[in-house]
Amino acid sequence: MSWLSPVFPTGAYAYSAALEQAVAEGNVTDAQSLQNWLTALLDAGPQWNDAVFFAAAWRAARDEATIAETAALARAMTGSAERHRETIDQGTGFLEAAANWFEEDELPPRGTPLCVAVGVACGRDGIALGDATQAFLHAFVANQLQVAIRLSVTGQRGAAKLLAELEPVIARVAKRAASSTLDDLGSSTVLADIAAMKHETLSSRLFLS
């Protein structure tokens, strides 16, 4: 709970994971379209891949060579410059803050993607994979809902309702990811990938991605 809380430098204060572009283009306009967007990302988008990488990192938490290979693949599978910066910057921020819970040099180096960094930390600390994966995905959804509030897609009451409705999706995806391997990587959310690319030139933006 501490590692995935707003206290850590991985929240929605800077990054929107292309949601800002989706709102600007009219692909996300209200609570229902936001729910559909987030469900797609979790089921078959970059967040599904992140969940797979998270599980792989959790299993390899004490295998430095495998962690490095997993991190390299996670970096390679970022579909845009902003998506790459987002996961690297957040991963580095997470590792710097999480170092307060670990011995020096126990965690992966700077430049490790967020999904791998959190997976390793949870694996090394003995947090159950299913619980850890659900918490990781829940944090992503909560951050997206904070972005949606700031973009006036929904208010706080609507965001709370959406969070409740998305919990079964989070649980389902986390369960599937917990038994996944790297062979299960792959996404089909083309609009989200394009939005992440187009956000690079969006004017008057609030978020870095």
C-alpha positions as CSV (number, residue, x, y, z in Angstrom):
1,M,0.0,0.0,0.0
2,S,2.9,2.4,0.8
3,W,4.7,1.7,-2.5
4,L,1.7,2.2,-4.6
5,S,0.3,5.2,-2.7
6,P,0.2,8.9,-3.9
7,V,3.2,9.5,-1.6
8,F,5.4,7.7,-4.2
9,P,6.5,9.6,-7.4
10,T,4.5,7.3,-9.6
11,G,1.0,8.9,-9.4
12,A,-1.1,10.9,-11.9
13,Y,0.4,14.2,-11.1
14,A,2.5,14.1,-14.3
15,Y,1.5,11.2,-16.6
16,S,-1.8,10.3,-18.2
17,A,-0.8,7.2,-20.2
18,A,-2.3,8.9,-23.3
19,L,-5.7,9.4,-21.7
20,E,-5.3,13.2,-22.2
21,Q,-5.0,12.6,-25.9
22,A,-8.0,10.3,-26.0
23,V,-10.1,12.9,-24.3
24,A,-8.8,15.6,-26.7
25,E,-9.8,13.5,-29.7
26,G,-13.2,12.6,-28.3
27,N,-12.5,8.9,-27.9
28,V,-13.2,9.3,-24.1
29,T,-16.0,11.7,-23.3
30,D,-17.9,10.3,-20.4
31,A,-17.9,7.6,-17.6
32,Q,-19.0,4.8,-19.9
33,S,-16.4,5.5,-22.6
34,L,-13.7,5.9,-19.9
35,Q,-14.7,2.5,-18.4
36,N,-14.5,0.9,-21.9
37,W,-11.1,2.5,-22.5
38,L,-9.6,1.3,-19.2
39,T,-11.1,-2.2,-19.6
40,A,-9.5,-2.5,-23.0
41,L,-6.1,-1.3,-21.7
42,L,-6.2,-3.9,-18.9
43,D,-7.5,-6.8,-21.0
44,A,-5.5,-6.3,-24.2
45,G,-3.3,-3.2,-24.0
46,P,0.0,-2.0,-22.6
47,Q,-1.3,-2.6,-19.1
48,W,-1.8,-6.2,-19.9
49,N,1.9,-6.4,-21.0
50,D,2.9,-4.5,-17.8
51,A,1.1,-7.1,-15.8
52,V,2.9,-9.9,-17.6
53,F,6.3,-8.2,-17.0
54,F,5.3,-7.6,-13.4
55,A,4.7,-11.3,-12.8
56,A,7.9,-12.3,-14.6
57,A,9.9,-9.8,-12.5
58,W,8.3,-11.1,-9.3
59,R,9.3,-14.6,-10.1
60,A,12.9,-13.5,-11.0
61,A,13.2,-11.2,-8.0
62,R,16.6,-12.6,-7.0
63,D,17.9,-13.4,-10.4
64,E,19.8,-10.3,-11.6
65,A,20.4,-11.6,-15.1
66,T,16.8,-12.5,-15.8
67,I,15.7,-9.2,-14.3
68,A,17.9,-7.3,-16.7
69,E,16.6,-9.3,-19.6
70,T,13.0,-8.7,-18.6
71,A,13.7,-5.0,-18.1
72,A,15.3,-4.7,-21.6
73,L,12.3,-6.4,-23.2
74,A,9.8,-4.2,-21.3
75,R,11.7,-1.1,-22.6
76,A,11.7,-2.4,-26.1
77,M,8.0,-3.0,-26.1
78,T,7.0,0.6,-25.3
79,G,5.1,1.8,-28.3
80,S,6.0,5.5,-28.2
81,A,8.6,7.9,-26.9
82,E,6.3,9.2,-24.2
83,R,5.3,5.7,-23.1
84,H,9.0,4.9,-22.9
85,R,9.8,8.0,-20.8
86,E,6.8,7.4,-18.6
87,T,7.7,3.8,-17.6
88,I,11.4,4.6,-17.2
89,D,10.9,7.8,-15.2
90,Q,8.3,6.3,-13.0
91,G,10.4,3.2,-12.5
92,T,13.4,5.2,-11.5
93,G,11.3,7.3,-9.2
94,F,9.8,4.2,-7.6
95,L,13.2,2.6,-7.0
96,E,14.6,5.8,-5.4
97,A,11.7,5.9,-3.0
98,A,11.5,2.2,-2.4
99,A,15.2,2.1,-1.4
100,N,14.1,3.2,2.1
101,W,12.7,-0.4,2.6
102,F,15.7,-2.3,1.3
103,E,19.4,-2.7,1.8
104,E,21.7,-0.6,-0.5
105,D,21.9,-1.9,-4.1
106,E,19.3,-4.6,-3.4
107,L,16.9,-3.3,-6.0
108,P,17.5,-3.0,-9.8
109,P,19.3,0.0,-11.3
110,R,17.9,3.3,-12.5
111,G,16.3,2.9,-15.9
112,T,14.3,-0.1,-14.9
113,P,10.7,0.1,-16.2
114,L,8.0,0.6,-13.5
115,C,6.4,-2.8,-14.0
116,V,9.7,-4.6,-13.5
117,A,10.8,-2.4,-10.6
118,V,7.6,-2.9,-8.6
119,G,7.5,-6.6,-9.4
120,V,11.0,-7.1,-8.1
121,A,10.3,-5.2,-4.9
122,C,7.2,-7.2,-4.2
123,G,9.0,-10.5,-5.0
124,R,11.9,-9.7,-2.8
125,D,9.7,-8.6,0.1
126,G,7.6,-11.8,-0.2
127,I,4.3,-10.2,-1.1
128,A,2.0,-12.8,-2.7
129,L,2.0,-12.5,-6.5
130,G,-1.8,-12.4,-6.8
131,D,-2.2,-9.7,-4.2
132,A,0.8,-7.7,-5.6
133,T,-0.5,-7.8,-9.2
134,Q,-3.9,-6.7,-8.2
135,A,-2.4,-3.8,-6.2
136,F,-0.2,-2.8,-9.1
137,L,-3.2,-2.7,-11.6
138,H,-5.4,-1.0,-9.0
139,A,-2.9,1.8,-8.7
140,F,-2.9,2.3,-12.5
141,V,-6.7,2.5,-12.6
142,A,-6.8,4.9,-9.6
143,N,-4.2,7.1,-11.3
144,Q,-6.2,7.1,-14.5
145,L,-9.3,8.1,-12.6
146,Q,-7.4,11.0,-11.0
147,V,-6.4,12.1,-14.5
148,A,-10.1,11.8,-15.7
149,I,-11.2,14.0,-12.8
150,R,-8.6,16.7,-13.7
151,L,-9.7,16.5,-17.3
152,S,-13.4,16.9,-16.3
153,V,-14.4,13.6,-17.8
154,T,-15.9,12.6,-14.5
155,G,-16.3,13.9,-11.0
156,Q,-15.1,12.3,-7.8
157,R,-18.4,10.5,-7.3
158,G,-18.3,9.1,-10.8
159,A,-14.7,8.1,-10.4
160,A,-15.6,6.2,-7.2
161,K,-18.4,4.4,-9.0
162,L,-16.1,3.5,-11.9
163,L,-13.4,2.2,-9.5
164,A,-16.0,-0.2,-7.9
165,E,-17.1,-1.4,-11.3
166,L,-13.5,-2.0,-12.5
167,E,-12.5,-4.0,-9.5
168,P,-13.7,-7.3,-11.1
169,V,-11.8,-6.5,-14.2
170,I,-8.6,-5.8,-12.2
171,A,-9.1,-9.1,-10.3
172,R,-9.6,-11.1,-13.5
173,V,-6.6,-9.6,-15.3
174,A,-4.4,-10.0,-12.3
175,K,-5.4,-13.7,-12.0
176,R,-4.6,-14.3,-15.7
177,A,-1.3,-12.4,-15.4
178,A,-0.2,-14.4,-12.3
179,S,-0.2,-17.6,-14.4
180,S,1.3,-15.9,-17.5
181,T,4.7,-16.2,-19.2
182,L,6.5,-13.8,-21.5
183,D,4.9,-15.8,-24.4
184,D,1.6,-14.2,-23.4
185,L,2.8,-10.7,-24.2
186,G,0.9,-8.8,-26.9
187,S,-1.6,-6.0,-27.2
188,S,-4.3,-4.9,-29.7
189,T,-5.3,-1.4,-28.5
190,V,-4.3,0.4,-31.6
191,L,-6.1,3.7,-30.8
192,A,-4.4,3.9,-27.4
193,D,-1.0,3.3,-29.1
194,I,-1.7,6.0,-31.7
195,A,-2.9,8.4,-28.9
196,A,0.3,7.9,-27.0
197,M,2.3,8.9,-30.2
198,K,0.0,11.9,-31.0
199,H,0.2,13.3,-27.5
200,E,3.8,14.2,-28.2
201,T,2.6,17.2,-30.2
202,L,-0.6,18.0,-28.3
203,S,-0.7,21.7,-27.4
204,S,-1.7,23.1,-24.0
205,R,-1.4,19.7,-22.3
206,L,-1.5,19.1,-18.6
207,F,0.4,15.8,-18.6
208,L,3.7,14.5,-19.8
209,S,2.2,11.5,-21.6
